[in-house]
């Protein structure tokens, strides 16, 4: 593989920047249900208890637990994996385009990846998305190389690893996997060898996964939780069937959260990001049309389209922005091409104005990314609620909340009786709470508790840091009269 780096010290310097920037913005709180499940998996990996949820992400959890043992902090472990994943994205984005970091365009692409708001936030979250996207792009690169059999084998092996790292990103690789498997360009093509490499990648994590969980328990958890995702709570087209809303949210997820662009209610700085992103993306498209892209880049566009269709139908694009993450690096490649084209504009007068526009865009873009990353360090709304309840304990109270809220608070030192509510029967049962005991609810259950509210506190975080639970209300009810 032609390296995008001018020597090992340059690569190590970029790796250090990726790692230390993510370590500096490490978060030390639980911000949502998915993050809670991964944090609990560091203490006790058990997919049957949703620690984490199926498919279990065994490769990611294994690496995170190793780092947790070395560093003594799972928060730092997640940030290290996020920083390493970012470096892999930089490396393979440059390699795929055959750009060098020492070139203007290579440096611009690396800067776009480094300061991207979604990549930065997800690099610190207790989640597998960032490193999973890095694994997918690495597999894509090797699958589209023709230099040797080893490249194809590496691509298939990484695709097998991908299934145990971030399974829902695997559709991004289906087209290059099929194209590579069906390729007939000479005697060096050996389909069985490729399949064996892919199976090896799967067995590398599946065998220990089955050994730890047990085949029957794993199969039962997979059936139950997969059905729950597609048919009940996963936000697929079955549970969120509004196609217009899904299309609008998919665009918003990529444009607003993926690129940091403007939306009503956002900072004016994001206006500069929007204008610049629209202009330089268009310029990047024009530049790509002037020069016929090589086959791997056309395949990248097809893979993005296939993946976009997959999440549009089968993922929760209405409420979860992170599903668009594999589409962000390709969008930044196009953006970097437009920026580079503008930076090298022909006439001196045009070059000067174009560089000023590029500099303004980059400054606004970097400001948005860094600001959101720093805001991410502040506790999320549910973490603020937890801290407030811990500072004002009432062991005699009954605390009512959604299952993940109850699990989150009970696992973080809140001592009181908990009542988890999710089903209609559990909601109706709230009317039978002991009338002599005070009640605290995380969320509004006033219609079911039928007591006067004694106090209320509302906690917030920026929804562009995390769309989930950006507003959390806590109600205090006294004993019933």
C-alpha positions as CSV (number, residue, x, y, z in Angstrom):
1,X,0.0,0.0,0.0
2,X,1.3,3.5,-0.9
3,X,1.6,5.3,2.4
4,X,0.0,8.7,2.7
5,X,2.7,9.6,5.2
6,X,6.1,11.1,4.7
7,X,7.9,8.9,7.1
8,X,6.8,7.2,10.4
9,X,7.3,10.3,12.6
10,X,4.7,12.2,10.6
11,X,2.2,9.4,11.1
12,X,3.0,9.1,14.8
13,X,2.5,12.9,15.2
14,X,-0.9,12.7,13.7
15,X,-1.8,9.7,15.8
16,X,-0.7,11.6,18.9
17,X,-2.9,14.6,18.0
18,X,-5.9,12.2,17.4
19,X,-5.4,10.5,20.7
20,X,-4.6,13.5,22.9
21,X,-7.5,15.6,21.5
22,X,-9.9,12.8,22.4
23,X,-8.3,12.2,25.8
24,X,-8.6,15.9,26.6
25,X,-12.4,15.8,25.9
26,X,-13.1,12.5,27.7
27,X,-16.5,12.4,29.4
28,X,-17.0,10.9,32.9
29,X,-20.8,10.4,33.0
30,X,-23.6,8.3,31.6
31,X,-25.4,10.2,28.9
32,X,-28.1,7.8,27.5
33,X,-29.3,4.2,27.5
34,X,-26.9,2.9,24.9
35,X,-23.9,4.5,26.7
36,X,-25.1,2.9,30.0
37,X,-25.2,-0.5,28.4
38,X,-21.6,-0.2,27.1
39,X,-20.4,1.1,30.5
40,X,-22.0,-1.9,32.3
41,X,-20.4,-4.2,29.7
42,X,-17.0,-3.1,31.0
43,X,-18.0,-4.3,34.4
44,X,-19.9,-7.4,33.4
45,X,-20.2,-8.4,29.7
46,X,-23.6,-10.1,29.4
47,X,-25.6,-9.7,26.2
48,X,-28.6,-11.4,27.8
49,X,-28.8,-8.5,30.3
50,X,-28.3,-5.9,27.5
51,X,-24.8,-5.3,28.6
52,X,-24.5,-4.3,25.8
53,X,-27.5,-5.1,23.6
54,X,-27.3,-7.7,20.8
55,X,-25.3,-8.2,18.7
56,X,-23.0,-7.6,21.6
57,X,-20.1,-5.9,19.8
58,X,-17.6,-8.5,21.2
59,X,-14.5,-7.2,19.3
60,X,-15.0,-3.6,20.5
61,X,-15.9,-4.7,24.1
62,X,-12.8,-7.0,24.3
63,X,-10.5,-4.2,23.2
64,X,-12.2,-1.7,25.5
65,X,-12.0,-4.1,28.5
66,X,-8.2,-4.6,27.8
67,X,-7.7,-0.8,27.8
68,X,-9.9,-0.5,30.9
69,X,-7.6,-3.0,32.7
70,X,-4.5,-1.0,31.6
71,X,-5.8,2.5,32.2
72,X,-8.1,1.9,35.2
73,X,-10.9,4.0,33.6
74,X,-13.4,2.8,31.0
75,X,-14.0,6.5,30.1
76,X,-10.4,6.8,29.0
77,X,-10.6,3.4,27.3
78,X,-13.4,4.6,25.1
79,X,-11.6,7.8,24.3
80,X,-8.4,5.9,23.3
81,X,-10.4,3.7,20.9
82,X,-12.1,6.9,19.6
83,X,-8.7,8.6,19.0
84,X,-7.3,5.4,17.4
85,X,-10.4,5.1,15.2
86,X,-10.0,8.7,14.1
87,X,-6.4,8.1,13.0
88,X,-7.5,5.0,11.0
89,X,-10.2,7.1,9.3
90,X,-7.5,9.7,8.4
91,X,-5.1,7.1,7.2
92,X,-7.5,5.2,4.9
93,X,-9.3,8.3,3.7
94,X,-6.0,9.6,2.4
95,X,-4.9,6.2,1.1
96,X,-8.2,5.7,-0.8
97,X,-7.9,9.1,-2.5
98,X,-4.1,8.5,-3.0
99,X,-3.4,11.8,-1.3
100,X,-0.4,12.5,0.9
101,X,-0.8,14.3,4.2
102,X,2.1,16.6,3.2
103,X,0.0,18.0,0.3
104,X,-2.5,20.8,0.9
105,X,-5.5,18.6,0.0
106,X,-4.3,15.9,2.4
107,X,-3.8,18.3,5.2
108,X,-7.2,19.8,4.6
109,X,-8.9,16.4,4.7
110,X,-7.1,15.5,7.9
111,X,-8.2,18.8,9.5
112,X,-11.8,18.2,8.4
113,X,-11.8,14.7,10.0
114,X,-10.1,16.0,13.2
115,X,-12.5,18.8,13.8
116,X,-15.7,17.2,12.5
117,X,-18.3,17.5,15.3
118,X,-19.9,14.1,14.9
119,X,-16.6,12.3,14.7
120,X,-15.3,14.2,17.8
121,X,-18.4,13.6,19.9
122,X,-18.7,9.9,19.0
123,X,-15.0,9.5,19.6
124,X,-15.7,10.2,23.3
125,X,-19.1,8.5,23.7
126,X,-19.3,5.1,25.3
127,X,-20.2,3.6,22.0
128,X,-18.6,1.6,19.1
129,X,-19.7,3.9,16.2
130,X,-16.5,5.8,15.6
131,X,-14.1,2.8,15.7
132,X,-16.7,0.7,13.8
133,X,-16.8,3.2,11.0
134,X,-13.0,3.1,10.9
135,X,-13.0,-0.7,10.6
136,X,-15.5,-0.4,7.7
137,X,-13.5,2.1,5.8
138,X,-10.3,0.0,6.3
139,X,-12.1,-3.1,5.0
140,X,-13.5,-1.1,2.0
141,X,-10.0,0.1,1.1
142,X,-8.5,-3.4,1.0
143,X,-11.5,-4.8,-0.8
144,X,-11.1,-2.3,-3.7
145,X,-7.3,-2.9,-4.1
146,X,-6.1,-5.2,-6.9
147,X,-2.4,-5.2,-6.1
148,X,-2.3,-8.7,-4.5
149,X,-4.2,-11.6,-3.0
150,X,-3.2,-10.4,0.4
151,X,-5.2,-7.1,-0.1
152,X,-8.4,-9.1,-0.8
153,X,-7.8,-11.4,2.1
154,X,-7.3,-8.5,4.4
155,X,-10.5,-6.9,3.2
156,X,-12.6,-10.1,3.8
157,X,-11.0,-10.7,7.2
158,X,-11.8,-7.1,8.3
159,X,-15.3,-7.5,7.0
160,X,-15.6,-10.6,9.3
161,X,-14.2,-8.5,12.2
162,X,-16.7,-5.8,11.3
163,X,-19.6,-8.1,12.0
164,X,-18.4,-8.4,15.6
165,X,-17.4,-4.7,15.9
166,X,-20.4,-2.8,14.5
167,X,-22.8,-5.2,12.7
168,X,-25.1,-2.5,11.5
169,X,-22.3,-0.9,9.4
170,X,-21.8,-4.2,7.5
171,X,-24.2,-3.2,4.7
172,X,-21.7,-0.5,3.7
173,X,-19.4,-3.4,2.6
174,X,-21.9,-5.6,0.8
175,X,-21.3,-4.2,-2.7
176,X,-17.5,-4.2,-2.5
177,X,-17.6,-7.7,-1.0
178,X,-19.8,-9.0,-3.8
179,X,-17.8,-7.2,-6.5
180,X,-14.5,-8.6,-5.1
181,X,-15.8,-12.1,-4.8
182,X,-17.1,-12.1,-8.4
183,X,-14.0,-10.4,-9.8
184,X,-12.3,-12.4,-12.6
185,X,-9.1,-10.5,-13.5
186,X,-6.6,-13.4,-13.6
187,X,-5.4,-16.6,-12.0
188,X,-4.6,-14.8,-8.8
189,X,-8.3,-14.5,-8.0
190,X,-9.2,-17.2,-5.5
191,X,-12.8,-16.9,-4.2
192,X,-12.4,-19.7,-1.7
193,X,-9.4,-18.1,-0.2
194,X,-11.3,-14.9,0.3
195,X,-14.3,-16.6,1.8
196,X,-11.9,-18.4,4.2
197,X,-10.5,-15.1,5.3
198,X,-13.9,-13.7,5.9
199,X,-15.0,-16.8,7.9
200,X,-11.7,-16.5,9.9
201,X,-12.6,-12.9,10.8
202,X,-16.0,-14.0,12.1
203,X,-14.7,-17.0,14.0
204,X,-12.1,-14.9,15.7
205,X,-14.9,-13.3,17.8
206,X,-17.8,-15.7,17.5
207,X,-16.1,-18.6,19.2
208,X,-15.1,-16.7,22.4
209,X,-18.5,-14.9,22.3
210,X,-20.3,-18.3,22.3
211,X,-18.0,-19.6,25.0
212,X,-18.7,-16.6,27.3
213,X,-22.4,-16.4,26.7
214,X,-23.5,-19.9,25.9
215,X,-25.0,-20.9,22.6
216,X,-28.6,-21.3,23.8
217,X,-28.6,-18.0,25.7
218,X,-26.9,-16.2,22.8
219,X,-29.5,-17.5,20.4
220,X,-32.4,-16.6,22.6
221,X,-31.0,-13.1,23.2
222,X,-30.5,-12.6,19.5
223,X,-34.0,-13.6,18.6
224,X,-35.6,-11.5,21.4
225,X,-33.5,-8.4,20.9
226,X,-33.5,-8.5,17.1
227,X,-37.3,-8.8,17.1
228,X,-37.4,-5.9,19.5
229,X,-35.2,-3.7,17.3
230,X,-37.1,-4.3,14.0
231,X,-40.7,-4.6,15.4
232,X,-40.9,-2.7,18.6
233,X,-38.4,-0.1,19.7
234,X,-35.7,0.2,17.0
235,X,-37.2,3.1,15.1
236,X,-37.3,1.1,11.8
237,X,-39.9,1.9,9.1
238,X,-42.2,-0.5,10.9
239,X,-42.4,1.6,14.1
240,X,-41.7,5.0,12.4
241,X,-43.4,4.6,9.0
242,X,-43.5,8.3,8.0
243,X,-41.3,8.2,4.9
244,X,-41.2,12.0,4.4
245,X,-40.2,12.4,8.0
246,X,-37.5,9.7,7.7
247,X,-36.1,11.3,4.5
248,X,-36.0,14.8,6.2
249,X,-34.4,13.5,9.3
250,X,-31.8,11.5,7.3
251,X,-30.8,14.7,5.5
252,X,-30.8,16.7,8.8
253,X,-28.7,14.0,10.5
254,X,-26.0,14.2,7.8
255,X,-26.1,18.0,7.1
256,X,-26.6,19.4,10.6
257,X,-25.0,16.8,12.8
258,X,-22.6,15.2,10.4
259,X,-21.2,18.5,9.0
260,X,-22.1,21.0,11.7
261,X,-24.3,23.1,9.4
262,X,-27.0,25.6,10.3
263,X,-30.6,24.7,11.4
264,X,-33.2,26.9,13.1
265,X,-32.1,27.6,16.7
266,X,-28.4,27.0,16.1
267,X,-25.5,29.4,16.5
268,X,-24.9,32.0,13.7
269,X,-21.4,30.5,13.3
270,X,-23.1,27.5,11.7
271,X,-24.4,29.7,8.9
272,X,-20.8,30.2,7.8
273,X,-20.4,26.4,7.9
274,X,-23.6,25.9,5.8
275,X,-22.6,28.4,3.1
276,X,-19.0,27.1,2.9
277,X,-20.1,23.4,2.9
278,X,-22.6,24.0,0.2
279,X,-20.1,25.9,-2.0
280,X,-17.1,23.6,-1.5
281,X,-19.1,20.4,-1.8
282,X,-20.5,21.7,-5.1
283,X,-16.9,22.6,-6.2
284,X,-15.7,19.2,-5.2
285,X,-18.4,17.6,-7.3
286,X,-17.4,19.7,-10.3
287,X,-13.8,18.8,-9.8
288,X,-14.6,15.1,-9.6
289,X,-16.5,15.4,-12.9
290,X,-13.6,17.1,-14.6
291,X,-11.4,14.2,-13.7
292,X,-12.9,10.7,-14.1
293,X,-12.8,9.1,-10.6
294,X,-11.1,5.7,-10.4
295,X,-13.2,2.6,-9.8
296,X,-12.8,2.5,-6.1
297,X,-14.3,5.9,-5.7
298,X,-17.3,5.1,-7.9
299,X,-17.7,2.0,-5.7
300,X,-17.5,4.2,-2.6
301,X,-20.4,6.2,-4.0
302,X,-22.5,3.1,-4.5
303,X,-21.6,1.8,-1.1
304,X,-22.8,5.1,0.5
305,X,-26.0,4.8,-1.5
306,X,-26.6,1.3,-0.4
307,X,-25.9,2.1,3.2
308,X,-28.1,5.2,3.1
309,X,-31.0,3.0,1.9
310,X,-30.3,0.5,4.7
311,X,-30.5,3.0,7.5
312,X,-33.4,4.9,5.8
313,X,-35.5,1.7,6.1
314,X,-34.1,-0.3,9.0
315,X,-32.4,2.1,11.4
316,X,-33.7,4.8,13.8
317,X,-32.8,7.8,11.7
318,X,-35.7,9.8,13.2
319,X,-34.2,9.9,16.8
320,X,-30.6,8.7,16.4
321,X,-28.2,10.8,14.3
322,X,-25.2,8.5,14.7
323,X,-26.4,6.0,12.1
324,X,-25.2,8.3,9.3
325,X,-21.6,8.2,10.6
326,X,-20.2,6.0,7.8
327,X,-21.4,8.6,5.3
328,X,-19.5,11.4,6.9
329,X,-15.9,10.6,5.9
330,X,-16.9,10.2,2.2
331,X,-18.7,13.6,2.4
332,X,-15.5,15.1,3.9
333,X,-13.4,13.7,1.1
334,X,-15.6,15.5,-1.4
335,X,-15.5,18.7,0.7
336,X,-11.7,18.5,0.9
337,X,-11.5,18.2,-2.9
338,X,-13.6,21.3,-3.2
339,X,-11.5,23.2,-0.6
340,X,-8.3,22.1,-2.3
341,X,-9.6,23.2,-5.7
342,X,-10.5,26.6,-4.4
343,X,-7.2,27.0,-2.6
344,X,-5.3,26.4,-5.9
345,X,-7.6,28.7,-8.0
346,X,-5.8,30.0,-11.1
347,X,-5.7,33.8,-11.2
348,X,-4.1,35.6,-8.2
349,X,-7.2,37.7,-7.5
350,X,-9.5,34.6,-7.6
351,X,-7.1,32.6,-5.5
352,X,-7.0,35.3,-2.8
353,X,-10.8,35.5,-2.4
354,X,-11.1,31.7,-2.6
355,X,-8.5,31.2,0.1
356,X,-10.2,33.8,2.3
357,X,-13.5,31.9,1.9
358,X,-11.9,28.6,2.6
359,X,-10.2,30.0,5.7
360,X,-13.5,31.5,7.0
361,X,-15.2,28.2,6.5
362,X,-12.5,26.2,8.2
363,X,-12.4,28.6,11.2
364,X,-16.2,28.3,11.6
365,X,-16.2,24.6,11.1
366,X,-13.4,24.1,13.6
367,X,-15.1,26.4,16.1
368,X,-18.4,24.3,15.9
369,X,-16.6,21.0,16.3
370,X,-14.4,22.1,19.2
371,X,-17.3,23.9,21.0
372,X,-19.5,20.9,20.8
373,X,-16.7,18.6,22.0
374,X,-16.1,20.9,25.1
375,X,-19.9,21.1,25.7
376,X,-19.9,17.3,25.6
377,X,-17.7,17.3,28.7
378,X,-20.5,18.8,30.7
379,X,-22.9,16.3,32.2
380,X,-25.9,15.4,30.1
381,X,-29.4,16.2,31.4
382,X,-29.8,12.7,32.9
383,X,-26.4,12.9,34.6
384,X,-27.3,16.3,36.0
385,X,-30.6,14.8,37.4
386,X,-28.6,11.9,38.9
387,X,-26.2,14.4,40.6
388,X,-29.1,16.4,42.0
389,X,-30.8,13.3,43.4
390,X,-27.6,12.1,45.0
391,X,-27.1,15.5,46.6
392,X,-30.7,15.5,48.0
393,X,-31.3,11.9,49.1
394,X,-34.7,10.7,50.3
395,X,-34.5,6.9,51.1
396,X,-38.2,6.9,52.0
397,X,-39.2,7.8,48.5
398,X,-40.2,5.6,45.6
399,X,-38.5,6.7,42.3
400,X,-40.4,6.1,39.1
401,X,-38.9,6.1,35.6
402,X,-38.3,4.3,32.4
403,X,-36.3,1.0,32.7
404,X,-33.0,2.5,31.5
405,X,-33.4,5.5,33.8
406,X,-34.0,3.2,36.8
407,X,-31.0,1.1,35.8
408,X,-28.9,4.2,35.3
409,X,-29.7,5.7,38.7
410,X,-29.7,2.4,40.7
411,X,-26.2,1.6,39.3
412,X,-24.8,5.0,40.3
413,X,-25.4,5.1,44.0
414,X,-28.9,6.4,44.3
415,X,-30.4,4.6,47.3
416,X,-34.2,4.3,47.3
417,X,-37.0,2.0,46.1
418,X,-37.2,2.0,42.3
419,X,-40.3,1.4,40.2
420,X,-39.6,0.8,36.5
421,X,-42.5,1.7,34.1
422,X,-42.7,0.7,30.5
423,X,-45.9,-1.2,29.7
424,X,-49.5,0.0,30.1
425,X,-50.0,-2.4,33.1
426,X,-46.9,-0.9,34.8
427,X,-48.3,2.6,34.3
428,X,-51.7,1.7,35.7
429,X,-50.0,0.1,38.7
430,X,-48.7,3.6,39.7
431,X,-52.1,4.4,41.1
432,X,-51.5,1.7,43.8
433,X,-48.2,3.2,45.2
434,X,-48.1,3.4,49.0
435,X,-49.9,6.6,49.8
436,X,-47.8,7.2,52.9
437,X,-44.5,7.4,50.9
438,X,-43.3,10.4,48.8
439,X,-42.8,9.7,45.1
440,X,-40.1,11.0,42.7
441,X,-40.5,10.6,39.0
442,X,-38.0,11.1,36.2
443,X,-40.4,12.1,33.5
444,X,-44.0,13.2,33.8
445,X,-46.3,10.5,35.1
446,X,-48.8,12.9,36.8
447,X,-51.8,11.4,35.0
448,X,-51.1,8.1,36.6
449,X,-49.9,9.1,40.1
450,X,-52.7,11.6,40.8
451,X,-50.9,13.5,43.6
452,X,-50.1,17.2,43.8
453,X,-46.6,18.1,42.6
454,X,-44.5,19.4,45.5
455,X,-41.5,20.5,43.4
456,X,-40.1,20.2,39.9
457,X,-36.6,20.6,38.4
458,X,-35.7,20.5,34.7
459,X,-32.3,19.7,33.4
460,X,-31.0,20.4,29.9
461,X,-28.1,19.8,27.6
462,X,-27.4,20.9,24.0
463,X,-29.4,18.6,21.7
464,X,-26.7,19.0,19.0
465,X,-24.3,17.2,21.4
466,X,-26.8,14.4,22.0
467,X,-30.3,14.4,20.6
468,X,-31.5,11.8,23.2
469,X,-32.8,13.1,26.5
470,X,-31.7,16.7,26.0
471,X,-34.5,17.7,28.5
472,X,-35.1,15.7,31.7
473,X,-37.8,16.6,34.1
474,X,-37.8,15.5,37.8
475,X,-41.0,15.7,39.8
476,X,-41.4,15.4,43.6
477,X,-44.8,14.3,45.0
478,X,-45.6,14.3,48.7
479,X,-47.6,11.6,50.4
480,X,-51.1,11.2,49.2
481,X,-53.7,13.1,51.2
